[in-house]
Amino acid sequence: MRKVILNVAVSLDGYIEGPNGEYDWCFADQDYGMSAFFEQIDLIFMGSKSYNLIKANGDINAFPQTKCVFSDSLQPEENPDIHIIRSAGFRERVLEIKEEQGGDIWLFGGADLMSSFLKENLIDDFMISIHPIILSGGKLMFNPLNTRTELIHTNTKTYSSGLVQVRYALKPVLA
């Protein structure tokens, strides 16, 4: 079964973007394990805001993987590498995709989508790259949740830049 991996950059105070939507604070001076990560995935899940931002910046082709965009307003594109998933039945569709053959799936963002996946227990692996910066505002990694989610620490890697990459898995729920 394919895994959904949340791989996200976050500031020390929990923001995934600055007050004006900026992400220029994300380190790009090293690989930070991204080459190996790209070798294990072949599909990207993203929200419509993230998709529109990447497309507007001309970066959409920087990600050669197939993209599933979660949106109720976007229209299907002619690009065969872009698939639109509607909110109605999204959990069932994600579970179907996880059962398909292929590599793992990158849950790219944004905060609304990440929170929806977390609420539905659809994230298998959390790969959080904590940048040594305090933004003091912006978009938090997760919207407020009504439930507690317990995780198991699986790995930590520290880079010379001060970036710390922490990995977690969902703690199994005992019946």
VOPAGU-2260 file (C-alpha; in pm, 1 decimal, decimal comma):
REM VOPAGU-2260
SITE   aa  ch    i         X         Y         Z
SITE  MET   A    0       0,0       0,0       0,0
SITE  ARG   A    1     122,4     347,4     -84,5
SITE  LYS   A    2     186,3     589,0     201,2
SITE  VAL   A    3      73,5     951,4     220,3
SITE  ILE   A    4     372,8    1151,0     342,6
SITE  LEU   A    5     331,2    1503,2     471,8
SITE  ASN   A    6     663,5    1667,6     382,6
SITE  VAL   A    7     651,8    2030,3     488,3
SITE  ALA   A    8     879,5    2317,1     588,3
SITE  VAL   A    9     779,3    2494,9     906,9
SITE  SER   A   10     918,9    2780,8    1112,6
SITE  LEU   A   11    1013,1    2722,0    1474,2
SITE  ASP   A   12     686,3    2890,6    1576,2
SITE  GLY   A   13     473,8    2660,9    1355,5
SITE  TYR   A   14     412,2    2862,3    1037,4
SITE  ILE   A   15     429,6    2721,0     684,2
SITE  GLU   A   16     421,7    3064,5     522,7
SITE  GLY   A   17     487,6    3418,3     635,7
SITE  PRO   A   18     228,6    3694,1     696,7
SITE  ASN   A   19     216,3    3782,5     324,5
SITE  GLY   A   20     218,1    3425,3     198,5
SITE  GLU   A   21     593,6    3427,7     152,7
SITE  TYR   A   22     808,9    3119,4     173,9
SITE  ASP   A   23    1143,3    3283,9      94,9
SITE  TRP   A   24    1261,9    3181,9     442,2
SITE  CYS   A   25    1279,7    2814,8     340,4
SITE  PHE   A   26    1636,9    2695,0     307,4
SITE  ALA   A   27    1750,7    2592,8     -40,2
SITE  ASP   A   28    2127,2    2579,0      18,4
SITE  GLN   A   29    2136,8    2197,7      46,6
SITE  ASP   A   30    1938,9    1900,3     -79,4
SITE  TYR   A   31    1790,7    1826,3     267,6
SITE  GLY   A   32    1700,3    1473,7     155,1
SITE  MET   A   33    1468,2    1591,1    -121,6
SITE  SER   A   34    1640,8    1392,9    -400,6
SITE  ALA   A   35    1586,4    1067,0    -213,1
SITE  PHE   A   36    1231,7    1176,3    -127,0
SITE  PHE   A   37    1149,4    1246,6    -494,1
SITE  GLU   A   38    1270,1     897,0    -584,1
SITE  GLN   A   39    1011,9     737,9    -352,6
SITE  ILE   A   40     706,6     939,2    -463,9
SITE  ASP   A   41     522,1     955,5    -793,6
SITE  LEU   A   42     211,0    1149,5    -694,4
SITE  ILE   A   43     150,8    1482,8    -521,9
SITE  PHE   A   44    -163,3    1584,2    -333,4
SITE  MET   A   45    -213,9    1959,5    -306,5
SITE  GLY   A   46    -486,8    2209,2    -235,4
SITE  SER   A   47    -609,9    2456,9    -495,0
SITE  LYS   A   48    -432,5    2755,1    -332,9
SITE  SER   A   49     -97,1    2576,5    -342,3
SITE  TYR   A   50    -162,3    2462,4    -698,6
SITE  ASN   A   51    -257,0    2811,8    -817,6
SITE  LEU   A   52      49,7    2963,7    -648,5
SITE  ILE   A   53     288,2    2713,0    -805,7
SITE  LYS   A   54     120,4    2748,5   -1144,9
SITE  ALA   A   55     130,2    3131,4   -1129,3
SITE  ASN   A   56     501,4    3122,3   -1041,6
SITE  GLY   A   57     567,2    2894,9   -1339,5
SITE  ASP   A   58     690,3    2618,4   -1109,6
SITE  ILE   A   59     425,7    2356,4   -1189,0
SITE  ASN   A   60     659,6    2161,6   -1420,0
SITE  ALA   A   61     934,4    2161,7   -1155,9
SITE  PHE   A   62     740,2    1872,9   -1006,5
SITE  PRO   A   63     738,2    1595,2   -1269,4
SITE  GLN   A   64     506,6    1378,2   -1061,5
SITE  THR   A   65     135,4    1344,9   -1130,7
SITE  LYS   A   66     -63,1    1596,4    -926,7
SITE  CYS   A   67    -402,4    1555,3    -760,5
SITE  VAL   A   68    -553,7    1891,9    -674,5
SITE  PHE   A   69    -829,4    1897,0    -414,3
SITE  SER   A   70   -1082,2    2158,7    -520,6
SITE  ASP   A   71   -1453,8    2207,1    -568,7
SITE  SER   A   72   -1404,5    2508,6    -796,6
SITE  LEU   A   73   -1117,3    2423,9   -1034,1
SITE  GLN   A   74   -1211,3    2278,2   -1370,0
SITE  PRO   A   75   -1033,5    1972,0   -1509,3
SITE  GLU   A   76    -728,3    2059,7   -1717,2
SITE  GLU   A   77    -612,9    1914,0   -2044,9
SITE  ASN   A   78    -282,7    1823,9   -1879,9
SITE  PRO   A   79    -296,5    1446,4   -1812,8
SITE  ASP   A   80     -69,6    1492,6   -1508,3
SITE  ILE   A   81    -329,1    1707,2   -1326,1
SITE  HIS   A   82    -633,2    1542,0   -1165,3
SITE  ILE   A   83    -905,1    1725,2    -971,9
SITE  ILE   A   84   -1053,2    1559,9    -661,9
SITE  ARG   A   85   -1374,4    1705,5    -519,6
SITE  SER   A   86   -1452,7    1724,9    -146,5
SITE  ALA   A   87   -1751,1    1491,0    -178,1
SITE  GLY   A   88   -1609,6    1145,7    -114,3
SITE  PHE   A   89   -1250,4    1268,3     -87,1
SITE  ARG   A   90   -1166,0    1019,7     191,3
SITE  GLU   A   91   -1281,5     722,7     -13,7
SITE  ARG   A   92   -1095,5     850,8    -321,5
SITE  VAL   A   93    -770,7     890,9    -122,7
SITE  LEU   A   94    -805,6     536,9      13,8
SITE  GLU   A   95    -858,6     407,0    -342,6
SITE  ILE   A   96    -546,5     588,6    -464,0
SITE  LYS   A   97    -343,4     448,9    -174,4
SITE  GLU   A   98    -440,8      97,2    -288,9
SITE  GLU   A   99    -324,2     160,5    -647,3
SITE  GLN   A  100      18,1      49,4    -767,1
SITE  GLY   A  101     289,7     312,2    -749,1
SITE  GLY   A  102     523,7     504,5    -527,2
SITE  ASP   A  103     436,6     696,1    -216,6
SITE  ILE   A  104     230,8    1015,8    -221,4
SITE  TRP   A  105     351,1    1360,4    -115,0
SITE  LEU   A  106      92,7    1563,0      74,9
SITE  PHE   A  107     229,2    1900,7     -31,7
SITE  GLY   A  108     -15,4    2149,6     121,0
SITE  GLY   A  109    -177,5    2378,0     218,1
SITE  ALA   A  110    -294,0    2407,2     574,4
SITE  ASP   A  111    -663,5    2340,9     502,2
SITE  LEU   A  112    -584,7    2025,3     308,5
SITE  MET   A  113    -330,3    1904,4     564,8
SITE  SER   A  114    -583,9    1955,8     843,2
SITE  SER   A  115    -851,5    1767,3     647,0
SITE  PHE   A  116    -614,7    1474,9     594,7
SITE  LEU   A  117    -517,1    1478,3     962,4
SITE  LYS   A  118    -881,2    1478,2    1076,5
SITE  GLU   A  119    -944,7    1171,8     858,0
SITE  ASN   A  120    -623,2     992,9     973,1
SITE  LEU   A  121    -499,8     981,4     612,7
SITE  ILE   A  122    -137,9    1085,7     681,3
SITE  ASP   A  123      94,5     788,6     724,3
SITE  ASP   A  124     426,4     966,6     766,5
SITE  PHE   A  125     508,1    1316,9     887,4
SITE  MET   A  126     835,5    1464,9     756,1
SITE  ILE   A  127     862,3    1806,2     920,3
SITE  SER   A  128    1158,7    2029,5     833,3
SITE  ILE   A  129    1189,0    2283,4    1114,1
SITE  HIS   A  130    1370,5    2596,6     999,9
SITE  PRO   A  131    1554,8    2802,3    1262,6
SITE  ILE   A  132    1344,3    3113,2    1216,6
SITE  ILE   A  133    1056,0    3269,3    1407,0
SITE  LEU   A  134     809,3    3429,6    1166,4
SITE  SER   A  135     569,7    3565,5    1431,8
SITE  GLY   A  136     276,4    3537,3    1194,8
SITE  GLY   A  137     143,7    3381,0     878,2
SITE  LYS   A  138     -31,2    3051,3     808,9
SITE  LEU   A  139      -7,1    2786,0    1079,1
SITE  MET   A  140      81,6    2432,3     975,1
SITE  PHE   A  141    -252,6    2296,1    1093,6
SITE  ASN   A  142    -585,0    2466,8    1143,2
SITE  PRO   A  143    -724,6    2419,8    1494,8
SITE  LEU   A  144    -830,2    2058,4    1539,0
SITE  ASN   A  145   -1092,3    1918,6    1774,5
SITE  THR   A  146    -911,2    1594,6    1842,8
SITE  ARG   A  147    -575,9    1480,3    1973,1
SITE  THR   A  148    -350,7    1292,4    1732,6
SITE  GLU   A  149     -74,9    1082,2    1882,7
SITE  LEU   A  150     242,4    1020,9    1685,4
SITE  ILE   A  151     546,1     796,8    1711,9
SITE  HIS   A  152     892,2     944,6    1654,4
SITE  THR   A  153    1073,8     752,0    1379,4
SITE  ASN   A  154    1377,9     965,2    1293,7
SITE  THR   A  155    1554,5    1297,8    1341,5
SITE  LYS   A  156    1822,5    1447,9    1119,6
SITE  THR   A  157    2007,6    1771,6    1191,9
SITE  TYR   A  158    2174,2    1968,1     912,0
SITE  SER   A  159    2470,1    2206,9     930,3
SITE  SER   A  160    2238,9    2501,4     855,5
SITE  GLY   A  161    2047,0    2438,7    1179,2
SITE  LEU   A  162    1747,2    2287,1     999,9
SITE  VAL   A  163    1610,8    1988,2    1190,9
SITE  GLN   A  164    1406,9    1728,2    1005,5
SITE  VAL   A  165    1180,7    1521,5    1228,8
SITE  ARG   A  166     981,8    1219,1    1116,6
SITE  TYR   A  167     675,6    1073,1    1283,1
SITE  ALA   A  168     416,2     806,6    1206,6
SITE  LEU   A  169      59,9     786,6    1332,1
SITE  LYS   A  170      34,7     594,3    1655,5
SITE  PRO   A  171    -187,1     291,8    1594,1
SITE  VAL   A  172    -528,2     318,0    1755,9
SITE  LEU   A  173    -601,1      15,8    1972,4
SITE  ALA   A  174    -951,5    -120,8    1938,3
